[in-house]
Amino acid sequence: MEDLAGKVAFVTGAASGIGRGICRAAVQAGMKVMLADIEAPVLETVEAELVAAGGDVGSVVCDVADSDSVMAAADAALTQFGKVHLLCNNAGVTTGGLVEECDAGDWDWTIGVNYLGVLHGCQAFVPHIKRQGEGGHIVNTSSMAGLLGGMAGWGPYNSTKFAVVGLTEVLRQEGRIGGFGASVLCPGGVATNIFDAPRNRPDRFGPQVSNVAYDNTGEGIEEALNPDVVGRLVLEAVRNNRLYIFTDPRFQKLMVKKHERMLDDLKWAAGSQALVEAGAPGAFEETA
Ligand SMILES: NC(=O)c1ccc[n+]([C@@H]2O[C@H](COP(=O)([O-])OP(=O)(O)OC[C@H]3O[C@@H](n4cnc5c(N)ncnc54)[C@H](O)[C@@H]3O)[C@@H](O)[C@H]2O)c1
């Protein structure tokens, strides 16, 4: 989708941080925008800000972990604007604690918002984008934690962010037939309110028992990237149909290291006693 002016965007997690940055960039690009978020008062403030900036915007209170709520939000967007071309499944939360420490509420909440929230958005809008026949693009927000992982104390967050990468890679292929693009946003540190995520934890998930895995004695998130820059980057990546949207190129070394380790283990498997004795395909073959 190269030409964004006049097109319609639907953004979840729009009231804060990266979502607000995407909405600001979309308004600047001449898009109409439906803002969706669970935090009603802040959502109203952001909507008023964008209206004051000349934006053609609307807002809807929505809990992305609840499929019916997302369907209702999609209806609200279509009622107001008639169409939706750009879907940003961006709402996300974080919790912390060792895998065995996080209780069912922690897991359900994080999976509900970070993974099912993305899935619900796709299920609500992809059929519409296909029917509309004007092209479209879906941006799902994951994280560098969805590619590198391996951070002790971040089980629910890392797992759901990996799932978002997996889902988006599938969507990217399905979009080739369906006539839409798909990207996965993998931010590094961005200066947002993410570490205050429990502010929006619905009662049905119970009280927060684990700690948010964030050490605020070290390098602070305040020193991280401005979310408005991420918003502009997202639109640039959509125009250029990039699959992975990275915000911090310094992660290159860790990415190389991770893939070298995978290749090394693949090579090890080729020479393993179990596969060699079984005469398994690929055993003893040079895999690197
Ligand atoms: N900030 C970072 O450093 C960073 C890094 C990697 C990935 N991310 C991801 O970026 C996305 C946006 O987070 P952010 O950093 O802007 O944080 P943020 O807390 O500033 O914004 C998140 C928004 O999501 C909303 N939200 C929470 N639960 C919701 C629900 N159930 N339904 C609808 N809206 C809900 C919040 O109200 C908030 O407005 C998240 O998916 C997060 O995991 C952030």
The ligand as a Gaussian input file, in Angstrom:
#p B3LYP/6-31G(d) Opt

LIG

0 1
 N        7.964000       0.271000      24.675000
 C        8.815000      -0.637000      24.287000
 O       10.029000      -0.552000      24.565000
 C        8.329000      -1.811000      23.486000
 C        9.292000      -2.708000      22.978000
 C        8.855000      -3.786000      22.246000
 C        7.512000      -3.972000      21.988000
 N        6.601000      -3.092000      22.487000
 C        5.185000      -3.332000      22.197000
 O        4.586000      -2.157000      21.700000
 C        3.166000      -2.227000      21.910000
 C        2.660000      -0.919000      22.451000
 O        3.132000      -0.755000      23.776000
 P        3.746000       0.610000      24.311000
 O        5.169000       0.365000      24.568000
 O        3.328000       1.737000      23.461000
 O        3.043000       0.655000      25.765000
 P        1.941000       1.633000      26.368000
 O        1.576000       1.048000      27.680000
 O        2.427000       3.032000      26.348000
 O        0.724000       1.476000      25.361000
 C       -0.026000       0.292000      25.296000
 C       -1.486000       0.637000      25.058000
 O       -2.238000      -0.581000      24.985000
 C       -3.462000      -0.382000      25.697000
 N       -4.019000      -1.657000      26.133000
 C       -3.610000      -2.464000      27.144000
 N       -4.438000      -3.510000      27.275000
 C       -5.392000      -3.378000      26.319000
 C       -6.515000      -4.159000      25.949000
 N       -6.839000      -5.293000      26.598000
 N       -7.269000      -3.733000      24.920000
 C       -6.981000      -2.587000      24.269000
 N       -5.936000      -1.792000      24.588000
 C       -5.143000      -2.197000      25.589000
 C       -3.056000       0.500000      26.871000
 O       -4.171000       1.136000      27.450000
 C       -2.083000       1.456000      26.205000
 O       -2.745000       2.591000      25.707000
 C        2.947000      -3.425000      22.833000
 O        2.476000      -4.525000      22.074000
 C        4.326000      -3.702000      23.387000
 O        4.485000      -5.035000      23.785000
 C        6.978000      -2.021000      23.229000

